[in-house]
Structure formats: C-alpha cells, structure tokens
Amino acid sequence: MDSLYGIVDRLEETSRLTREEWIFLIRGRSAPLAEYLFQKARYWQHRYYGNKIYTRGLIEFTNYCKNDCYYCGIRRSNPHAERYRLTKEEILECCREGYGLGFRTFVLQGGEDGYFTQDKLEDIVRSIKSAYPDCAITLSIGERSKESYQRLFQAGADRYLLRHETADEVHYCHLHPPALSARSRKQCLYYLKEIGFQTGTGFMVGSPGQTPEHLADDMLFIRELEPHMVGIGPFVPHHDTPFAQSPPGTVELTLFMIGLLRLMLPKLLLPATTALGTIDPLGREKGIQAGANVLMPNLSPVSVRKKYELYDNKICTGDEAAECRQCLTRRIGSIGYELAVSRGDYPSILPEQR
C-alpha cells in the first residue's frame, strides 16, 4: 500500500479510494499529514470559492419531534425539553431581520413535528419565496415521502439537509430506535437528488461506537451519492439522553474529515458547524482553514434558542442576529476570509475538469 501522503495525493487526483485505503488513512493520521491535507483542501476551496464564506440564516422553528434518537436532546421521550413552535409570522420576521443583515439563504430546521402539516409547510415556503424571491430556502425537517419532498420543491424550496449520521446499518441501529433505519435515510437522500434539490447529508464525528471502518463507509457512501453539501461536526453529548456519559468527538478528527471531504468532492458546500465551535472556541475558524466554506448563524428568536438543545453547551444562544453576524465578520476576517452576501449555490459544472 502507498504511503499516507501518497494516498492523499491519489485522493486529490482521482477523488476515489478503496475502503482499505480510507481506513489506513484515517487510522494513520498525524499532525504533519493533516497540515499537508489542509494545504491541498484550501487550494480547492479557493479555486471554486475564493476567500468567500457563505452564510445561511438558521431558523429553528420547532423542537417537537416524533423520533427518539438516542443522542438528541429534543428526542420525544425527553420530559425536560421545553417545547416550542414558531408561528408563520415569527418565521417571516426572522427572515425579514436576516435579509436586512445580508443573509440570502434561510434554513428552516426542526424536529419531525406533525403539527406542521404538508399544507402548512408549503404555505410557509411559498410565503418566504414570495417575500424574498432572490433568496434560497433550505429545509431540514427529516424523513418524508417522495411525494412530500416533490411538493415542497414545487412550493419553492431549493435545498434539503438530511444527515445520514452513519452509513453502517448496525451502527445506525446503535444510535437510533428500531423505527428508523439507515436504508430508509439513504433512500430519502436519493429521492431528494432525483427531484432536483441541492442535497446535503453528513455525519457525526466520534459518535458512540464509531470506528475508522464506519468513517470509511461514510466516505464511500458520500462519494456514491455525490451530494452538494455535507455537514459534519463532532458528537457532543446531551445530559438527558442515553449517551450522556459518552465522550465527545474531537476537533482533530473532525478537521481531518473536513479536509478529506474537500479533497474528495472539491465543489462541496461544507459548513464549519456550531458543534465544532462548541467544543473549541476557535473551532469554526479551524474548520474554514481545513476546507469548510459555510457558516450557519442563528436567526431564531433569542427567547427560544436555548430550547433547541440538541446537545449541551451550544454556543451563541444569547446573541442577537446582528451581533452574531458582526462577530463572525471580524473572526473570519482575522484569518483572511470574508462573508459573502449571496445565495451561495453549488457551482455549476465548469468546462474544465479536475
């Protein structure tokens, strides 16, 4: 087998590795290898996006959820979660404020909440699109039928985020109740791509029971799916879940996986996640320097931010949206990047090839 550096070079050249090579690379990572990888990741990041970082205004509109995922703080069986739902008017007010601050993508994220029927969701999407036709709408509302996805797309939604969490069926069952399956989650992602959504997936780094073999399978699945977006962040435990005592994921491995993703699929929209900033004060800056190019500041009303507690110690729950954007502008400016006032779409296929 080639050296670790040789495998990184071949990933850059071909965008494909065998499962054995992925495992070898992830197990054998080191600080010098990571810096070699990040230099290459930044090359592709700048080739397609320059020094621009795209922002998405995150609106966490409901923390009710019918699911009972073992790692999630808003899981159905958590009796201590303080539940809330935003009204359509409150959601539109978040968009109004965000638009004035320069956001041109709004991300509606919530638990799988039956209160928000298909008709209600379509009405919200149409209302946002009507008021802000130059903006993109991203939905992150879980597993649905293909017909539901199709109708939401026709209503005006542009993108959909649905993290697969882990590509391995057994590991998936370790993290989720029996009602959920990796097969169903993957099928939803293929539906979304088929319909025409800019499609995003992703996984937790360092989730309970995760091995380099699992991460290798994640990379193989993502290469097969060819999504437009991939969101990864470290696992952070929540005190009211079965995994409350499990150790969190690490910044080091998360950054390494970000670099590998940028090298494998150079045009990816790749967030430096809030979870990364939660376990390291400079986590988001480090994520950008490893190849990420998206940030997702919170536009939700301050009164509900602490209630959308997927994991413990989530950052920026008390910041006003304007303060948050100003802070991010300063922080990424300190490492040579700037926030773009743009929808930040996945780049169209260029005539030249890699």
Disulfide bonds with the S-S distance in Angstrom:
none
